[in-house]
């Protein structure tokens, strides 16, 4: 018989507002991804796994927020996250273009 454990929780920001579409990764200690989920519009997630090892972790990533990792010890209680805002510095992009030379000869281009 195959039994699955279900790890549940919520992902909120510092104002206790839900963070939708955050990636929640269940990982082994060697960073191998065992399972993953995406939070819904209420910031809730649910991940099914066959077993929880001693060094299993949950990592949450969301655009504009610092990622957070927690050790998973049991699936019996929800594992909730509160993410902090993070500034992302994007490199400058310079767009250069040249206008093609168009010559006219009467009514012909």
Backbone as a printed PyTorch tensor [residue, N CA C, xyz], in Angstrom:
tensor([[[  0.8420,  -1.1720,   0.0000],
         [  0.0000,   0.0000,   0.0000],
         [  0.8880,   1.2370,   0.0000]],

        [[  0.5700,   2.2230,  -0.8370],
         [  1.3570,   3.4420,  -0.9690],
         [  0.6340,   4.5780,  -0.2620]],

        [[  1.2990,   5.1850,   0.6930],
         [  0.6880,   6.2600,   1.4660],
         [  1.4560,   7.5450,   1.2370]],

        [[  0.7530,   8.6480,   1.0560],
         [  1.4130,   9.9270,   0.8650],
         [  1.1250,  10.8500,   2.0260]],

        [[  2.1640,  11.5920,   2.3780],
         [  2.0140,  12.6460,   3.3730],
         [  1.7420,  13.9330,   2.6200]],

        [[  0.9410,  14.8050,   3.1780],
         [  0.6350,  16.0730,   2.5330],
         [  1.1120,  17.2060,   3.4380]],

        [[  1.9990,  18.0270,   2.8930],
         [  2.5180,  19.1910,   3.6110],
         [  1.7330,  20.4000,   3.1150]],

        [[  1.1750,  21.1480,   4.0480],
         [  0.3510,  22.3100,   3.6940],
         [  0.8300,  23.5340,   4.4460]],

        [[  0.4560,  24.6930,   3.9320],
         [  0.7680,  25.9350,   4.6170],
         [  0.3720,  27.1260,   3.7720]],

        [[  0.7490,  28.3050,   4.2470],
         [  0.4670,  29.5400,   3.5240],
         [  1.7400,  30.3600,   3.3860]],

        [[  1.7450,  31.2070,   2.3610],
         [  2.8540,  32.1210,   2.1190],
         [  2.2720,  33.5370,   2.1130]],

        [[  2.7350,  34.3380,   3.0640],
         [  2.2400,  35.7000,   3.2280],
         [  3.3960,  36.6860,   3.1410]],

        [[  3.0640,  37.9670,   2.9320],
         [  4.0910,  38.9930,   3.0040],
         [  4.0860,  39.5840,   4.4160]],

        [[  4.9000,  40.6010,   4.6510],
         [  5.0200,  41.1770,   5.9920],
         [  3.7560,  41.8830,   6.4580]],

        [[  2.8610,  42.1980,   5.5420],
         [  1.5770,  42.8100,   5.8890],
         [  0.4770,  41.7720,   6.0590]],

        [[  0.8500,  40.5000,   6.0910],
         [ -0.0780,  39.3680,   6.1960],
         [ -1.0050,  39.2370,   5.0020]],

        [[ -0.5930,  39.7610,   3.8610],
         [ -1.3500,  39.5770,   2.6200],
         [ -0.8110,  38.3330,   1.9140]],

        [[ -1.6720,  37.5440,   1.2880],
         [ -1.2130,  36.3340,   0.6000],
         [ -0.3380,  36.6740,  -0.6060]],

        [[  0.6040,  35.7800,  -0.8840],
         [  1.4570,  35.9230,  -2.0620],
         [  1.0580,  34.8160,  -3.0430]],

        [[  0.3060,  35.1600,  -4.0930],
         [ -0.0730,  34.1440,  -5.0780],
         [  1.0880,  33.8280,  -6.0200]],

        [[  1.0760,  32.6520,  -6.5760],
         [  2.0480,  32.1910,  -7.5790],
         [  3.4760,  32.0870,  -7.0600]],

        [[  3.6520,  31.9000,  -5.7690],
         [  4.9860,  31.6490,  -5.2160],
         [  5.3230,  30.1770,  -5.4400]],

        [[  6.5810,  29.9030,  -5.7460],
         [  7.0360,  28.5200,  -5.9560],
         [  7.4540,  27.9280,  -4.6100]],

        [[  6.9100,  26.7660,  -4.2880],
         [  7.2460,  26.0670,  -3.0540],
         [  7.9110,  24.7440,  -3.4520]],

        [[  9.1850,  24.5730,  -3.0550],
         [  9.9660,  23.4110,  -3.4540],
         [ 10.2740,  22.5320,  -2.2460]],

        [[ 10.0040,  21.2390,  -2.3580],
         [ 10.3830,  20.2630,  -1.3430],
         [ 11.6950,  19.6510,  -1.8020]],

        [[ 12.7580,  19.8040,  -0.9780],
         [ 14.0940,  19.3930,  -1.4080],
         [ 14.7490,  18.4440,  -0.4090]],

        [[ 15.6290,  17.5800,  -0.9560],
         [ 16.5070,  16.7660,  -0.1240],
         [ 17.7160,  17.6120,   0.2380]],

        [[ 18.5790,  17.0970,   1.1130],
         [ 19.7380,  17.8720,   1.5540],
         [ 20.7460,  18.1380,   0.4350]],

        [[ 20.7030,  17.3820,  -0.6470],
         [ 21.6140,  17.6210,  -1.7740],
         [ 20.9870,  18.5400,  -2.8240]],

        [[ 19.9220,  19.2220,  -2.4660],
         [ 19.1890,  20.1790,  -3.3080],
         [ 18.3670,  19.5250,  -4.4160]],

        [[ 18.2310,  18.2200,  -4.3930],
         [ 17.3610,  17.5380,  -5.3460],
         [ 15.9060,  17.8730,  -5.0180]],

        [[ 15.1540,  18.2870,  -6.0300],
         [ 13.7450,  18.6340,  -5.8170],
         [ 12.9070,  17.3590,  -5.8140]],

        [[ 12.2200,  17.1210,  -4.7030],
         [ 11.3640,  15.9500,  -4.5680],
         [  9.9570,  16.2090,  -5.1030]],

        [[  9.4780,  17.4320,  -4.8680],
         [  8.1420,  17.8140,  -5.3020],
         [  8.0550,  19.3340,  -5.2490]],

        [[  7.0130,  19.8740,  -5.8670],
         [  6.8420,  21.3270,  -5.8490],
         [  5.3680,  21.6790,  -5.9540]],

        [[  5.0920,  22.9330,  -5.6350],
         [  3.7310,  23.4470,  -5.7280],
         [  3.8060,  24.9450,  -5.9790]],

        [[  2.6960,  25.5060,  -6.4230],
         [  2.5620,  26.9430,  -6.6160],
         [  1.4150,  27.4080,  -5.7140]],

        [[  1.6130,  28.5260,  -5.0180],
         [  0.5560,  29.0110,  -4.1340],
         [ -0.6340,  29.5300,  -4.9420]],

        [[ -1.8140,  29.3840,  -4.3650],
         [ -3.0320,  29.8860,  -5.0130],
         [ -3.2310,  31.3620,  -4.6650]],

        [[ -4.3670,  31.9190,  -5.0220],
         [ -4.6070,  33.3530,  -4.7970],
         [ -4.7060,  33.7030,  -3.3140]],

        [[ -4.9090,  32.7090,  -2.4580],
         [ -4.9460,  32.9370,  -1.0100],
         [ -3.5880,  32.6780,  -0.3540]],

        [[ -2.5690,  32.3660,  -1.1850],
         [ -1.2300,  32.0910,  -0.6750],
         [ -1.0680,  30.6910,  -0.1150]],

        [[ -2.0310,  29.8100,  -0.3520],
         [ -1.9840,  28.4520,   0.1920],
         [ -1.3100,  27.4920,  -0.7760]],

        [[ -0.6080,  26.5100,  -0.2210],
         [  0.0350,  25.4710,  -1.0230],
         [ -0.2060,  24.1120,  -0.3780]],

        [[ -0.0040,  23.0670,  -1.1740],
         [ -0.1320,  21.6920,  -0.7110],
         [  0.8320,  20.8370,  -1.5250]],

        [[  1.6910,  20.0870,  -0.8340],
         [  2.6750,  19.2280,  -1.5100],
         [  2.5420,  17.8150,  -0.9550]],

        [[  2.4140,  16.8320,  -1.8450],
         [  2.3470,  15.4240,  -1.4390],
         [  3.7290,  14.7940,  -1.5750]],

        [[  4.0840,  13.9630,  -0.6090],
         [  5.3650,  13.2600,  -0.6410],
         [  5.1880,  11.8910,   0.0110]],

        [[  6.0240,  10.9460,  -0.3760],
         [  5.9260,   9.5970,   0.1710],
         [  6.5280,   9.5210,   1.5740]],

        [[  7.5700,  10.2990,   1.8180],
         [  8.2530,  10.2530,   3.1020],
         [  8.9370,  11.5830,   3.3920]],

        [[  9.2080,  11.8050,   4.6490],
         [  9.9690,  12.9850,   5.0540],
         [ 11.2620,  12.4970,   5.6880]],

        [[ 12.3840,  12.8430,   5.0720],
         [ 13.6930,  12.4610,   5.6050],
         [ 14.1410,  13.4940,   6.6310]],

        [[ 15.2030,  13.1840,   7.3480],
         [ 15.6920,  14.0610,   8.4180],
         [ 16.1240,  15.4260,   7.9110]],

        [[ 16.5810,  15.5050,   6.6790],
         [ 17.1100,  16.7760,   6.1740],
         [ 16.2560,  17.3730,   5.0480]],

        [[ 14.9940,  17.0130,   4.9960],
         [ 14.0990,  17.5430,   3.9710],
         [ 13.7430,  18.9930,   4.3000]],

        [[ 13.7920,  19.8570,   3.2670],
         [ 13.4830,  21.2680,   3.4760],
         [ 12.4130,  21.7400,   2.4920]],

        [[ 11.7560,  22.8300,   2.8630],
         [ 10.8350,  23.5350,   1.9850],
         [ 11.4610,  24.8830,   1.6690]],

        [[ 11.5270,  25.2170,   0.3940],
         [ 12.0410,  26.5150,  -0.0210],
         [ 10.9490,  27.2460,  -0.7810]],

        [[ 10.7470,  28.5270,  -0.4450],
         [  9.7290,  29.3420,  -1.1020],
         [ 10.4130,  30.4870,  -1.8340]],

        [[ 10.0370,  30.6630,  -3.1060],
         [ 10.5630,  31.7460,  -3.9390],
         [  9.3940,  32.4970,  -4.5570]],

        [[  9.4800,  33.8270,  -4.5200],
         [  8.4560,  34.6650,  -5.1500],
         [  9.1490,  35.9170,  -5.6760]],

        [[  8.7630,  36.3280,  -6.8600],
         [  9.3630,  37.5000,  -7.4790],
         [  9.1310,  38.7330,  -6.6120]],

        [[ 10.2200,  39.4480,  -6.3180],
         [ 10.1320,  40.6420,  -5.5020],
         [ 10.2930,  40.3950,  -4.0110]],

        [[ 10.5010,  39.1340,  -3.6090],
         [ 10.6510,  38.7700,  -2.2050],
         [ 11.9150,  37.9340,  -2.0120]],

        [[ 12.4750,  38.0030,  -0.8050],
         [ 13.6150,  37.1520,  -0.4610],
         [ 13.1180,  35.7230,  -0.3020]],

        [[ 13.8960,  34.7610,  -0.7870],
         [ 13.4940,  33.3580,  -0.6300],
         [ 13.7000,  32.9380,   0.8260]],

        [[ 12.9830,  31.9060,   1.2270],
         [ 13.0530,  31.4220,   2.6000],
         [ 13.0160,  29.9110,   2.5840]],

        [[ 13.7990,  29.2970,   3.4800],
         [ 13.8660,  27.8440,   3.5770],
         [ 13.5970,  27.4230,   5.0100]],

        [[ 12.8170,  26.3520,   5.1750],
         [ 12.5320,  25.8000,   6.4990],
         [ 12.7120,  24.2890,   6.4680]],

        [[ 13.1720,  23.7430,   7.5890],
         [ 13.3250,  22.3070,   7.7510],
         [ 11.9540,  21.6790,   7.9830]],

        [[ 11.6850,  20.5620,   7.3190],
         [ 10.4040,  19.8590,   7.4670],
         [ 10.6050,  18.7270,   8.4590]],

        [[  9.8640,  18.7690,   9.5480],
         [  9.9770,  17.7040,  10.5520],
         [  8.7280,  16.8220,  10.5900]],

        [[  7.5980,  17.3900,  10.1860],
         [  6.3460,  16.6380,  10.1960],
         [  5.3820,  17.2380,   9.1770]],

        [[  4.4500,  16.4230,   8.7220],
         [  3.4050,  16.9220,   7.8280],
         [  2.1230,  17.1860,   8.6070]],

        [[  2.1550,  16.9460,   9.9190],
         [  0.9530,  17.0710,  10.7440],
         [  0.5440,  18.5260,  10.9710]],

        [[  1.5120,  19.4390,  11.0100],
         [  1.1820,  20.8420,  11.2470],
         [  1.5440,  21.6740,  10.0220]],

        [[  0.7770,  22.7150,   9.7290],
         [  1.0900,  23.5630,   8.5720],
         [  2.4440,  24.2530,   8.7310]],

        [[  3.1270,  24.4260,   7.6160],
         [  4.3960,  25.1580,   7.5940],
         [  4.1330,  26.4530,   6.8380]],

        [[  4.0700,  27.5460,   7.5910],
         [  3.7430,  28.8510,   7.0310],
         [  4.9960,  29.6940,   6.8440]],

        [[  4.9640,  30.5630,   5.8490],
         [  6.0930,  31.4290,   5.5330],
         [  5.6290,  32.8780,   5.5000]],

        [[  6.4990,  33.7750,   5.9660],
         [  6.2970,  35.2130,   5.8250],
         [  7.5210,  35.7550,   5.1120]],

        [[  7.3290,  36.1960,   3.8690],
         [  8.4440,  36.6570,   3.0500],
         [  8.6230,  38.1630,   3.1610]],

        [[  9.8810,  38.5810,   3.1040],
         [ 10.2240,  40.0020,   3.1550],
         [ 10.4620,  40.5100,   1.7390]],

        [[ 10.0800,  41.7690,   1.5160],
         [ 10.3220,  42.3920,   0.2180],
         [ 11.8190,  42.4380,  -0.0740]],

        [[ 12.1530,  42.2880,  -1.3370],
         [ 13.5440,  42.3260,  -1.7600],
         [ 13.6420,  43.1450,  -3.0300]],

        [[ 14.6060,  44.0420,  -3.0660],
         [ 14.8080,  44.8320,  -4.2710],
         [ 15.6730,  44.0380,  -5.2390]],

        [[ 15.2850,  44.0760,  -6.4890],
         [ 16.0410,  43.3920,  -7.5360],
         [ 16.6370,  44.4630,  -8.4360]],

        [[ 17.9590,  44.4890,  -8.5020],
         [ 18.6300,  45.4610,  -9.3680],
         [ 18.8310,  44.8390, -10.7410]],

        [[ 18.2010,  45.4250, -11.7260],
         [ 18.3610,  44.9510, -13.0900],
         [ 19.4570,  45.7590, -13.7760]],

        [[ 20.2180,  45.1290, -14.6440],
         [ 21.2770,  45.8760, -15.3360],
         [ 20.6750,  46.8650, -16.3300]],

        [[ 21.4310,  47.9200, -16.5910],
         [ 20.9850,  48.9000, -17.5800],
         [ 21.0160,  48.2780, -18.9680]],

        [[ 20.0530,  48.6410, -19.7500],
         [ 19.9920,  48.1570, -21.1350],
         [ 20.0030,  49.3720, -22.0420]],

        [[ 20.9200,  49.3760, -22.9880],
         [ 21.0120,  50.4640, -23.9520],
         [ 20.5750,  49.9230, -25.3060]],

        [[ 19.5840,  50.5600, -25.8750],
         [ 19.0740,  50.1590, -27.1800],
         [ 19.5990,  51.1500, -28.2080]],

        [[ 20.3140,  50.6310, -29.1800],
         [ 20.8430,  51.4740, -30.2470],
         [ 20.2250,  51.0270, -31.5560]],

        [[ 19.9160,  51.9690, -32.3780],
         [ 19.3570,  51.6410, -33.6750],
         [ 19.7570,  52.6750, -34.6970]],

        [[ 19.7520,  52.2560, -35.9210],
         [ 20.0630,  53.1750, -37.0100],
         [ 18.8810,  53.1840, -37.9620]],

        [[ 18.5370,  54.3660, -38.3580],
         [ 17.4510,  54.5050, -39.3060],
         [ 18.0030,  54.2050, -40.6930]],

        [[ 17.3520,  53.3330, -41.4300],
         [ 17.8460,  53.0350, -42.7780],
         [ 17.7520,  54.2660, -43.6780]],

        [[ 18.7180,  54.3610, -44.5560],
         [ 18.7260,  55.4750, -45.4880],
         [ 17.6890,  55.2050, -46.5870]],

        [[ 16.7660,  56.1460, -46.7410],
         [ 15.7200,  56.0220, -47.7550],
         [ 15.8930,  57.1890, -48.7020]],

        [[ 16.0460,  56.8600, -49.9460],
         [ 16.1550,  57.9350, -50.9510],
         [ 14.9160,  57.9030, -51.8380]],

        [[ 14.5290,  59.0640, -52.2150],
         [ 13.3700,  59.1470, -53.1120],
         [ 13.8120,  59.7010, -54.4430]],

        [[ 13.1860,  59.2120, -55.4400],
         [ 13.4300,  59.6640, -56.7960],
         [ 12.0620,  59.9170, -57.4380]],

        [[ 11.6030,  61.1280, -57.2950],
         [ 10.2630,  61.4330, -57.7710],
         [  9.2370,  60.8250, -56.8400]],

        [[  8.4010,  59.9270, -57.4000],
         [  7.3980,  59.2740, -56.5750],
         [  7.8080,  57.8430, -56.1990]],

        [[  9.0870,  57.4990, -56.3950],
         [  9.5990,  56.1510, -56.1000],
         [ 10.5490,  56.1960, -54.9030]],

        [[ 10.4150,  55.2200, -54.0250],
         [ 11.3100,  55.1360, -52.8710],
         [ 12.4790,  54.2530, -53.2230]]])
